[in-house]
């Protein structure tokens, strides 16, 4: 077998007929072949001691099992990067003589392609840390992207300056060295075979980006996948049954789902008075593709269909972008409602929501519909929709998706009207191919600092000109939009008198890319810098990064208590999305927040209300002279001293006398006051006297009760 594999990326005898022997190490039932390894091997560490034996259609069934010693006759072939011997059932002969056991490779991780090639097809025992880095392919191919180490692969421009080519190259090299795909031991396309259930997809045992992976069985290290873009991968020793997952999986996965954002992170530097969030709602449209619910597109709409041919969401051909019919909208909406209501935020900036005005409908109709659904779940009046701004361009000039703001009236109130960076604003033309930023000044209902909240959605990376900087298409457009935004916000600040500013939304720029650098240079800080953990809001092609951000100016940053990215969407398999309902043999749809969108919400806490100082406890001492005054004769004198540990109390003291006018006085510099009754008590008996101290800025108010015994008036003898 070393002669078949050779020491390079492809076999030196590709196309030749061969006869080889070895021990079967794995025979996944849906790969139409088996892995064969020489237990002795050779002395050349550059050559593999194993090969895949492939049975083409019509060449018989794989009847061998792991541990069998066999001889294979066939032809060497290269497919999707994997060297294989094309054979058949008749070309495979089981041998009777023992061949020895195969020992799995358990050495240092093969970081280079050459090192992986030297182990291609061999039994492998994964050791050390592995982390899920890609779940997108689980929906179609039942495979999971892994990263060697304790974190997923990262977008280079998330962590290094996009203009630093050497640094970008270093991150890309690290990604290449750490990437490996965990296959399901099957060549099935689950989107074309809808009766089957893909592996590694489960609500009970979710497989999510960022989750730790622990291997419980050996695997085969090989290459495969698409012939045009093969990847190195682990093949399980037996095919993973999606309906029986995780029983047949060679690995277990950490469950990283949480029911809400991390409250401790949001309150890391104090208890927030107001919490804000950014949420991309994945083309939430109340104007449907199939307006008549007859599976025929409205206005030219075409659909993506489930396995029964029923439309799920709009594919194109019309202005609509969201759900296809009312049932699809219900599934989409219930997930978004669950997510937003669990955010525990008071102000939420929305992206990718229907621009009803641009569709010829009443402005804010879609936003109001979402608010109604949120209130139906959370309680009437919990949420309100911020009205559209009169500063927006004409509806016909706006995109069919827009930005929006929703808020909780019990927590915050609007200050002034909604603002927008429209055509009439300086730089407004920069947003001709994107969504205009909208803003609103808010203040806590209980009083406190006001803040300007601006929602943004820059031009996407999917269209436009590629400037060759590795930042996706339309990077110059996003730079222009960031520049216009940075210039516009101060004009709103001047007009509203607002110091604290938060820029939130989907900037379609990773954290170290040019558009965000413009805003950093303009005085804004990405609040992820104050987070104690490394988190990302988006996953694309197995690389994690953040397109969704909350940026704070210095005044707002001083008010920040903490932040969290709630990873409910980007790391989940797309099979959980409403748009993939009824795609597979198992129904993965749940009404909860997971995969309610493809972007994760970002949450920030704000300390806007000045906290009341913790006051010192007052101690009141009262002396009365005479101690037992006579009725109708003695005017009692009250000597009062108020003390506190750490301060000398100041302020007013009141003596509440039963049946008498209160005595009122001010404490002197020593915290003392003397108050005397103007008239004696009119009757004898026990009198409850209450001394009340009003408190000051350091000492809390307090009171002390004392019981005074008033003797009967002395009888006066009459002269006879």
C-alpha positions in Angstrom: 0.0 0.0 0.0 2.8 2.5 0.5 3.6 2.0 -3.1 0.0 2.8 -4.1 -0.1 5.9 -1.9 3.4 7.3 -2.7 4.9 10.2 -0.8 3.0 13.0 -2.7 -0.5 14.3 -2.9 -1.5 11.8 -5.6 -0.6 8.2 -6.3 2.5 7.7 -8.5 0.7 4.8 -10.2 -2.7 6.4 -10.7 -4.5 4.3 -13.4 -2.5 1.2 -12.9 -3.8 -2.3 -12.0 -2.7 -3.5 -8.6 -3.0 -6.3 -6.1 -2.7 -5.5 -2.5 -3.4 -7.1 0.9 -4.2 -5.7 4.3 -6.6 -5.7 7.3 -10.0 -4.0 7.0 -10.2 -1.2 9.5 -13.6 0.4 8.6 -16.5 -0.4 6.4 -19.1 2.4 6.6 -22.2 1.0 5.0 -23.0 4.1 3.0 -19.5 4.7 1.5 -19.7 1.7 -0.9 -16.3 0.5 0.1 -13.9 -0.1 3.0 -10.6 1.0 4.3 -7.7 -1.4 4.1 -4.4 -1.0 6.1 -1.1 -2.9 6.2 -0.6 -3.6 9.9 3.2 -3.8 9.4 3.6 -0.8 7.1 7.0 0.3 5.9 9.8 2.4 7.2 9.0 5.5 5.2 7.1 8.1 7.4 6.1 10.0 4.2 3.9 7.2 2.8 0.6 6.0 4.1 0.1 2.4 5.0 -3.6 2.3 4.0 -6.0 2.9 1.1 -9.7 3.1 0.4 -11.3 0.3 -1.6 -14.2 1.6 -3.7 -17.0 -0.5 -5.2 -18.7 1.4 -8.1 -22.4 0.8 -8.7 -23.0 -2.6 -10.0 -19.8 -4.1 -8.7 -21.4 -6.0 -5.8 -21.9 -5.5 -2.1 -19.3 -4.9 0.6 -19.3 -8.0 2.7 -16.0 -7.7 4.5 -15.9 -6.5 8.1 -13.3 -4.7 10.3 -10.6 -7.2 11.2 -10.8 -9.2 8.1 -7.6 -10.0 6.2 -8.2 -9.6 2.5 -6.6 -9.4 -0.9 -7.9 -6.8 -3.3 -7.4 -6.6 -7.1 -8.3 -3.3 -8.8 -7.2 -0.1 -10.4 -5.6 2.9 -8.6 -7.7 6.1 -8.9 -7.8 9.6 -7.3 -11.2 11.0 -6.3 -11.7 14.2 -4.3 -8.1 14.1 -3.1 -8.4 10.5 -1.9 -6.3 7.7 -3.3 -8.4 4.6 -3.8 -8.4 1.2 -5.4 -11.5 0.7 -7.6 -12.5 -3.0 -7.1 -15.5 -5.2 -6.7 -17.0 -7.9 -4.6 -15.4 -10.5 -6.9 -12.1 -8.6 -6.7 -11.9 -8.9 -3.0 -10.8 -12.2 -1.5 -10.7 -13.0 2.2 -7.5 -14.6 3.4 -7.3 -17.2 6.0 -3.8 -16.5 7.4 -3.6 -14.0 10.3 -2.2 -10.6 9.5 -1.9 -9.0 13.0 -3.8 -6.1 14.5 -3.8 -2.6 13.2 -2.8 0.1 15.8 -4.4 3.5 15.4 -2.0 6.4 14.9 -2.0 8.5 18.1 0.9 10.9 17.6 1.3 14.6 17.1 -1.5 16.3 15.1 -0.5 16.4 11.4 -0.6 20.1 10.8 0.7 20.2 7.2 -1.0 18.7 4.1 2.1 16.5 3.6 1.8 15.1 7.1 -1.9 14.4 6.6 -1.2 12.7 3.3 1.3 10.4 5.0 -1.7 9.1 7.1 -4.4 9.1 4.4 -6.7 6.2 4.9 -5.1 5.1 8.2 -6.8 4.3 11.5 -6.4 7.5 13.7 -7.0 8.1 17.4 -7.9 11.9 17.8 -6.3 13.3 21.0 -6.4 16.7 22.6 -8.9 19.5 22.1 -11.3 19.8 19.1 -14.0 22.5 18.6 -16.9 22.7 16.3 -16.3 25.4 13.7 -18.9 24.7 10.9 -22.4 23.3 11.1 -23.7 24.6 7.8 -23.0 21.4 5.9 -24.9 19.2 8.3 -28.1 20.1 6.6 -27.0 18.8 3.3 -24.1 16.4 3.8 -24.3 15.4 7.4 -20.8 16.6 8.2 -19.3 18.9 10.8 -16.3 21.2 10.4 -13.9 20.9 13.3 -11.0 23.0 14.5 -8.0 21.5 16.3 -7.8 23.4 19.6 -10.2 25.1 22.0 -11.8 27.6 19.7 -13.2 27.7 16.2 -11.4 29.0 13.1 -11.7 32.7 12.8 -12.1 35.2 9.9 -8.7 36.8 9.5 -10.1 40.3 9.3 -12.0 39.7 12.6 -8.7 39.6 14.5 -6.1 41.4 12.4 -6.0 44.6 10.4 -7.3 43.9 6.9 -4.5 45.9 5.4 -1.8 43.8 7.2 -1.3 41.1 4.6 1.3 39.2 6.6 -1.0 39.0 9.6 -3.9 37.9 7.4 -1.7 35.2 5.8 -0.7 34.0 9.3 -4.3 33.6 10.4 -5.2 31.8 7.2 -2.2 29.4 7.6 -3.4 28.7 11.2 -6.9 28.0 10.0 -5.6 25.6 7.3 -3.4 23.8 9.8 -6.3 23.3 12.3 -9.2 22.4 10.0 -10.6 19.0 9.8 -14.1 17.7 8.7 -16.0 15.0 10.7 -17.9 13.0 8.1 -20.9 10.8 8.7 -19.5 7.9 6.7 -22.0 8.5 3.9 -22.0 10.2 0.5 -25.7 11.1 0.8 -27.0 14.6 -0.2 -29.8 14.9 2.4 -31.5 17.8 0.6 -32.1 15.5 -2.4 -33.1 12.5 -0.3 -35.7 14.0 2.0 -36.8 10.8 3.6 -33.5 10.5 5.4 -32.2 12.4 8.5 -28.8 14.0 8.4 -26.3 13.1 11.1 -25.1 15.6 13.7 -28.4 17.5 13.7 -30.5 17.3 16.9 -32.4 19.6 19.3 -31.8 17.2 22.2 -28.1 16.9 21.5 -27.3 20.1 19.5 -24.0 20.4 17.6 -23.1 24.1 17.5 -20.1 26.2 16.5 -17.8 26.7 19.5 -18.8 23.5 21.2 -16.1 21.2 22.6 -15.8 17.8 21.0 -14.6 14.6 22.6 -13.8 11.5 20.5 -14.9 8.2 22.0 -13.8 6.0 19.1 -11.1 5.8 16.5 -11.7 7.2 13.0 -10.1 7.2 9.6 -8.0 10.2 8.5 -8.5 10.8 4.9 -9.5 13.3 2.2 -12.9 13.7 0.4 -15.9 15.8 -0.2 -16.3 17.8 -3.4 -13.9 16.8 -6.2 -13.4 20.5 -6.9 -12.6 21.4 -3.3 -11.6 18.3 -1.3 -11.0 18.6 2.4 -9.2 16.5 5.0 -11.6 14.6 7.1 -12.3 12.0 9.8 -14.4 9.1 8.5 -16.2 7.1 11.3 -15.7 3.4 11.4 -19.4 2.9 10.7 -21.9 5.3 9.1 -23.6 7.6 11.5 -27.4 7.1 11.5 -29.1 10.5 11.8 -32.2 9.0 13.3 -30.1 7.3 16.0 -27.7 10.2 16.7 -25.7 10.4 18.8 -25.6 6.6 19.5 -23.5 5.8 16.4 -21.4 9.0 16.5 -17.6 8.6 17.1 -17.7 11.8 19.2 -19.7 13.6 21.8 -20.5 17.3 21.7 -20.8 19.9 24.4 -24.3 21.4 24.7 -23.6 25.1 24.6 -27.2 26.3 24.3 -28.4 28.8 26.9 -31.9 30.1 27.6 -31.0 33.8 27.7 -28.0 36.1 27.3 -25.3 35.8 30.0 -26.7 38.2 32.7 -23.5 38.2 34.6 -21.6 39.5 31.6 -24.2 42.2 30.9 -23.9 43.3 34.5 -20.2 42.8 34.9 -19.5 46.4 35.9 -22.8 47.2 37.6 -26.5 46.5 37.4 -27.9 48.0 34.2 -30.9 50.4 34.3 -31.5 49.9 30.6 -30.4 47.1 28.2 -30.1 47.6 24.4 -29.7 45.0 21.7 -29.1 44.5 18.0 -31.0 41.8 16.2 -31.1 40.8 12.5 -34.6 39.2 11.9 -33.7 37.3 8.7 -36.0 39.0 6.2 -39.1 39.2 8.4 -41.8 40.0 5.8 -45.6 40.1 6.4 -46.2 40.5 2.7 -45.8 36.9 1.6 -44.6 35.3 -1.6 -47.7 33.2 -1.9 -50.2 35.9 -1.1 -53.2 33.6 -1.9 -51.9 30.5 -0.1 -52.1 28.5 -3.3 -48.4 27.8 -3.8 -48.4 30.2 -6.8 -46.1 33.2 -6.4 -47.6 36.6 -6.0 -46.1 39.2 -8.4 -43.7 36.8 -10.0 -42.3 35.3 -6.8 -40.6 31.9 -6.9 -40.0 29.7 -3.9 -37.6 27.4 -2.3 -39.6 24.2 -1.7 -39.6 21.5 0.9 -39.5 17.7 0.1 -43.2 17.7 -0.7 -42.9 20.6 -3.2 -44.5 23.1 -0.9 -42.9 26.6 -0.8 -41.0 27.6 2.4 -39.6 31.0 1.6 -39.2 33.4 -1.3 -36.4 32.6 -3.8 -36.7 35.6 -6.1 -38.7 37.1 -8.9 -40.4 39.8 -6.7 -39.8 42.3 -4.0 -40.7 40.0 -1.2 -37.9 38.2 0.6 -39.3 36.3 3.5 -41.8 33.6 4.2 -43.8 32.0 1.4 -47.2 31.5 3.1 -49.0 32.1 6.4 -47.8 28.8 7.9 -44.2 29.6 7.1 -44.5 33.1 8.6 -46.0 31.6 11.8 -43.0 29.3 12.1 -40.5 32.2 11.4 -42.3 34.6 13.7 -42.6 32.3 16.7 -38.9 31.8 16.7 -38.1 35.5 16.4 -40.6 36.3 19.2 -39.1 33.7 21.5 -35.6 35.2 20.8 -36.5 38.9 21.3 -38.6 38.3 24.4 -35.8 36.3 26.0 -33.2 39.0 25.3 -34.5 41.0 28.3 -33.7 44.2 26.4 -35.5 47.5 26.6 -34.5 48.9 23.2 -33.8 46.6 20.2 -32.5 47.7 16.8 -33.9 45.5 14.0 -32.3 44.7 10.6 -33.8 42.9 7.6 -37.4 43.7 8.4 -39.9 44.5 5.7 -40.0 48.1 4.5 -43.8 48.2 4.2 -43.8 51.7 2.7 -41.5 50.6 -0.1 -44.0 47.8 -0.9 -46.8 50.4 -1.2 -48.3 49.6 2.2 -48.7 51.6 5.4 -45.4 52.5 6.9 -44.2 50.3 9.8 -46.9 47.7 9.1 -44.4 44.8 9.4 -42.8 46.3 12.5 -46.2 46.8 14.1 -47.1 43.2 13.3 -44.0 41.9 15.0 -44.7 44.1 18.0 -48.2 42.7 18.2 -46.8 39.2 18.2 -44.3 40.1 20.9 -47.0 41.6 23.1 -49.2 38.6 22.6 -46.4 36.5 24.1 -45.1 39.0 26.7 -48.2 40.9 27.6 -50.1 43.8 26.2 -48.2 47.0 26.0 -44.8 45.5 26.7 -43.4 46.6 23.4 -43.9 49.6 21.1 -42.7 50.3 17.6 -40.6 53.5 17.1 -42.3 55.4 14.2 -40.5 55.9 10.9 -38.6 59.0 10.4 -39.8 61.8 8.2 -36.2 62.3 7.1 -36.1 59.1 5.1 -36.1 59.4 1.3 -39.3 58.8 -0.7 -40.6 55.3 -0.2 -39.9 54.5 -3.9 -36.2 55.3 -3.3 -35.8 53.0 -0.3 -34.8 49.3 -0.2 -37.5 46.7 0.4 -35.9 45.8 3.7 -35.2 48.5 6.4 -34.0 49.1 9.9 -36.4 49.6 12.7 -36.4 50.2 16.5 -38.7 48.6 19.1 -38.7 49.5 22.8 -40.4 48.9 26.1 -42.4 52.0 27.2 -42.2 50.9 30.8 -38.4 51.3 30.7 -37.6 54.1 28.3 -39.4 57.0 26.6 -38.7 58.7 23.3 -37.1 62.1 23.4 -38.0 64.0 20.2 -38.7 62.5 16.8 -37.0 59.6 14.9 -34.0 60.7 12.9 -32.6 59.2 9.6 -29.6 59.7 7.5 -31.7 60.3 4.4 -31.0 61.9 1.0 -31.4 65.3 2.5 -28.5 64.7 4.9 -24.9 65.3 4.1 -23.6 62.0 2.9 -27.0 60.5 2.5 -26.2 59.4 -1.1 -23.8 56.9 0.3 -26.7 54.7 1.3 -28.3 54.6 -2.2 -27.5 50.9 -2.3 -28.1 50.1 1.4 -30.5 50.8 4.3 -30.5 54.3 5.7 -29.4 54.6 9.4 -32.2 55.5 11.7 -31.9 57.0 15.2 -33.9 57.8 18.2 -33.0 59.6 21.5 -34.2 57.7 24.5 -34.3 58.4 28.2 -35.1 56.1 31.2 -38.6 56.5 32.4 -37.4 57.0 35.9 -35.0 59.8 34.8 -31.4 59.7 34.0 -28.9 60.0 31.1 -30.3 60.2 27.6 -28.7 58.3 24.7 -28.9 58.4 20.9 -29.5 54.9 19.5 -28.7 54.5 15.8 -29.5 51.3 13.9 -27.4 50.5 10.8 -27.3 47.9 8.0 -24.4 48.6 5.6 -24.1 47.2 2.1 -23.6 43.4 2.0 -20.5 41.5 0.9 -22.4 39.5 -1.7 -22.6 42.1 -4.5 -20.7 45.1 -5.8 -17.1 45.6 -6.6 -14.3 43.6 -5.0 -11.4 46.0 -4.2 -9.0 43.1 -3.8 -8.4 43.7 -0.1 -10.0 40.4 1.1 -13.0 42.2 2.7 -15.6 41.0 0.3 -17.5 42.9 -2.4 -18.6 46.5 -2.0 -15.9 47.4 0.6 -15.5 50.9 -0.8 -19.3 51.4 -0.5 -19.2 50.4 3.2 -16.3 52.7 3.8 -18.3 55.6 2.3 -21.3 54.6 4.5 -19.2 54.6 7.6 -17.7 58.0 6.7 -21.2 59.4 6.1 -22.5 58.0 9.4 -19.5 59.3 11.4 -20.1 62.8 9.9 -23.9 62.7 10.4 -24.2 61.7 14.1 -22.6 64.9 15.5 -25.3 67.0 13.7 -28.0 65.0 15.5 -26.1 65.3 18.8 -25.9 69.1 18.4 -29.6 69.4 17.6 -30.7 67.1 20.5 -28.1 68.0 23.0 -27.3 64.3 23.5 -23.8 63.2 24.5 -24.0 59.4 24.6 -24.2 57.6 21.3 -24.6 53.9 20.4 -24.2 52.7 16.8 -25.7 49.2 16.5 -26.5 46.8 13.7 -25.3 44.7 10.9 -22.3 46.6 9.5 -21.4 43.7 7.1 -17.8 44.3 8.3 -15.7 42.2 10.5 -14.2 43.9 13.5 -10.8 44.9 12.0 -12.0 45.8 8.5 -11.8 49.3 6.9 -15.4 50.5 7.5 -15.1 49.9 11.3 -11.7 51.4 11.3 -13.3 54.6 10.1 -15.7 54.6 13.0 -12.9 53.7 15.5 -10.9 56.6 14.3 -14.1 58.7 14.7 -14.1 58.0 18.5 -16.2 54.9 18.7 -15.2 51.7 20.6 -16.5 48.2 19.8 -18.1 47.1 23.1 -16.6 43.6 22.5 -13.4 45.1 23.9 -15.0 45.2 27.4 -16.2 41.6 27.2 -14.4 39.1 29.3 -14.8 36.4 26.7 -14.1 36.1 23.0 -17.4 35.9 21.1 -18.6 36.2 17.5 -22.0 36.9 16.0 -21.6 35.2 12.6 -20.3 32.1 11.0 -19.5 31.9 7.3 -17.7 29.0 5.5 -16.6 27.6 8.9 -15.0 30.9 10.0 -16.3 32.8 13.0 -16.4 36.6 13.2 -18.7 39.5 14.0 -20.7 41.4 11.4 -23.0 42.7 14.1 -21.7 45.2 16.5 -22.5 47.8 19.1 -20.2 50.8 18.9 -20.1 53.3 21.7 -18.6 56.8 21.9 -16.7 57.7 25.0 -19.8 59.1 26.8 -21.8 55.9 26.2 -18.9 53.7 27.0 -18.7 55.2 30.5 -22.3 54.1 31.0 -21.8 50.5 29.8 -22.1 47.8 32.4 -21.2 44.8 30.2 -22.1 43.0 27.0 -22.9 39.6 25.6 -23.3 38.0 22.2 -26.1 35.5 22.6 -25.1 32.6 20.3 -28.5 31.3 19.3 -28.3 31.5 15.5 -25.0 31.5 13.6 -23.6 28.4 15.2 -26.7 26.3 14.7 -27.4 24.0 11.8 -29.4 25.7 9.1 -31.7 22.6 9.3 -33.3 24.3 12.4 -34.3 27.4 10.4 -38.0 27.9 9.4 -36.9 28.0 5.8 -35.8 24.3 6.0 -39.0 23.0 7.5 -40.0 19.5 6.1 -36.7 19.1 4.3 -35.7 15.9 6.0 -37.2 12.7 7.5 -37.1 14.3 11.0 -38.9 17.5 11.9 -36.4 19.8 13.5 -38.6 22.8 13.9 -39.1 24.1 17.4 -40.8 27.3 18.5 -37.8 28.4 20.6 -35.1 31.0 19.7 -32.5 28.7 18.2 -31.8 29.5 14.5 -34.4 32.3 14.5 -31.9 34.1 12.2 -28.4 33.6 10.8 -26.9 36.4 12.9 -26.6 36.4 16.7 -28.0 39.3 18.8 -25.6 41.6 20.6 -26.7 42.9 24.1 -25.3 45.8 26.1 -26.2 47.0 29.6 -26.3 50.7 30.5 -26.1 52.4 33.8 -28.2 55.6 33.1 -29.7 56.4 36.5 -27.5 57.8 39.3 -27.6 55.4 42.2 -28.7 56.7 45.6 -25.7 56.8 47.9 -25.7 54.3 50.7 -26.5 56.3 53.8 -25.1 56.0 57.3 -27.4 54.8 60.1 -28.4 57.4 62.6 -28.4 56.9 66.4 -30.8 59.2 68.3 -30.2 59.8 72.0 -32.9 61.7 74.0 -32.7 63.2 77.5 -35.8 64.8 79.2 -35.7 67.3 82.1 -37.4 67.0 84.4 -37.5 63.3 84.0 -41.1 63.1 85.5 -42.7 66.5 84.8 -45.9 67.5 86.5 -49.0 68.2 84.4 -49.9 71.9 84.1 -46.6 72.9 85.7 -43.4 71.7 84.1 -42.5 72.5 80.5 -40.3 69.6 79.6 -36.9 70.2 77.9 -35.6 67.6 75.3 -31.9 67.4 74.8 -31.3 65.5 71.6 -28.1 64.2 70.1 -28.0 62.5 66.7 -24.8 60.6 65.9 -23.5 58.3 63.0 -20.4 56.3 62.5 -18.3 58.3 60.0 -20.2 61.6 59.9 -21.8 64.3 62.0 -25.5 64.5 61.1 -27.0 67.8 60.1 -30.5 68.8 59.4 -33.9 69.0 61.1 -35.3 67.3 64.2 -38.9 67.1 65.1 -40.4 66.1 68.5 -43.9 64.8 68.1 -45.8 65.4 71.3 -49.2 63.8 71.9 -51.9 66.4 71.9 -49.3 69.2 71.4 -47.8 71.1 68.6 -44.5 69.5 67.3 -41.2 70.9 68.4 -38.9 71.6 65.5 -35.2 72.5 65.5 -31.9 72.2 63.6 -28.9 70.2 64.7 -25.9 72.3 65.6 -22.3 71.5 64.5 -22.0 68.9 67.1 -25.2 67.1 66.0 -27.2 68.3 69.0 -30.3 70.4 69.6 -32.3 71.4 72.6 -36.1 71.8 72.3 -38.4 73.0 75.1 -42.2 72.8 75.4 -44.0 76.1 75.3 -46.7 74.8 77.7 -46.8 71.9 80.1 -48.9 68.8 79.4 -52.5 69.2 80.4 -53.0 65.8 81.9 -51.1 63.2 83.8 -50.1 59.7 82.5 -47.7 57.9 80.2 -47.0 60.0 77.0 -45.3 58.4 74.0 -43.0 61.0 72.4 -41.5 60.4 69.0 -38.3 62.1 67.9 -37.8 62.2 64.2 -34.5 63.0 62.4 -35.0 64.1 58.7 -31.6 62.8 57.5 -29.1 64.5 55.2 -26.9 63.6 52.2 -24.8 61.2 54.3 -27.0 60.0 57.1 -30.3 58.2 56.7 -33.5 59.5 58.3 -34.5 57.9 61.6 -36.8 58.1 64.5 -36.8 57.2 68.2 -39.7 56.7 70.6 -39.6 57.3 74.3 -42.2 57.1 77.1 -42.6 60.0 79.4 -44.4 59.7 82.7 -46.3 62.9 83.5 -47.2 63.2 87.1 -50.5 64.7 88.4 -50.5 68.4 89.0 -49.7 69.4 92.7 -52.8 70.5 94.6 -52.6 74.1 95.8 -53.7 74.7 99.4 -56.2 77.5 99.9 -55.9 80.0 102.7 -58.6 79.7 105.4 
